[in-house]
């Protein structure tokens, strides 16, 4: 590799390694839930890495961190070109989800600075807050709050499993929620947002390609199902006398799978809370979360309707009450065609030919796409696995991605 390539490689390895050292879970993988000590350490890491490249970091009103190149006010011709992703992870997640986009943004800006490139428009590397929703059940919290898609009063009152509210957790992390809310002034300054992300499936691996441009994001949502029966003795209660919510849950899980399979969608029940969660008791209540995604909004509606009617039928059969509430719903997103075409041609000029790929994962880019011209780059994930320690990307592919992001920033902000 050339001298420049060696520099990029060294910068990337050091930067990525610094973040990967934070939040390693003794049980495997990485756990950096929003506003925890691990998340706070990752945010401090971001400020230090940005500072080391001469970028000043400012929070916005939604708890996201913005690293500016150059400082705001120094290059105001045209709108801001923003790149970035998120620092938080799911419980025992992978090293690349979110991290790769933030690291690539910092490294790409550092590379342009090292090459003596001058920005004509302000560039920002953004670290969005609480993208995964792993603690408070509000995925893409920071980007949606910024964009005005969340009601601050409602989401700041949501609690984690220990009863701590978002507002309390943000305050404890020094991210003052007093004025937390949308930031239309900042949003209005953005000319473009580009998120680089590790692919969360096998699309690129199957095509033998390192990098893709996203075409669209599937509509998706999260629903909470609460089934209530009656706690009772596991030995002395006759089967006929039981009102066992676990039977309702079993039917619900199978119904979700059947509906998804029939509709060409995906549905997952990945979290269950059982009360009293005792091995020799019929439970009194079971709560479960349905995550569902489909190519079309209509299909997603059909899936949830099918799930709900199967749940109600099973509840009736087992003497239960069932309540299904939507916790979040994100419509499908088509990324900006003009911006994506511009990215394609500037990357093609460097010899890279990104393929086009839709995604069933949610991203901060999807939350901004309604207000700002937005595009996404995906980097190949050989295992196709994500939200798991086995999520992966080769160093060469990561460098190809970081180099592509540098090309994109140069095209959008430095010409
Ligand atoms: Zn992510």
Boltz pocket constraint, residues with backbone or C-beta under 6 A from the ligand:
constraints:
  - pocket:
      binder: B
      contacts: [[A, 86], [A, 97], [A, 98], [A, 131], [A, 197], [A, 362], [A, 363]]
      max_distance: 6.0
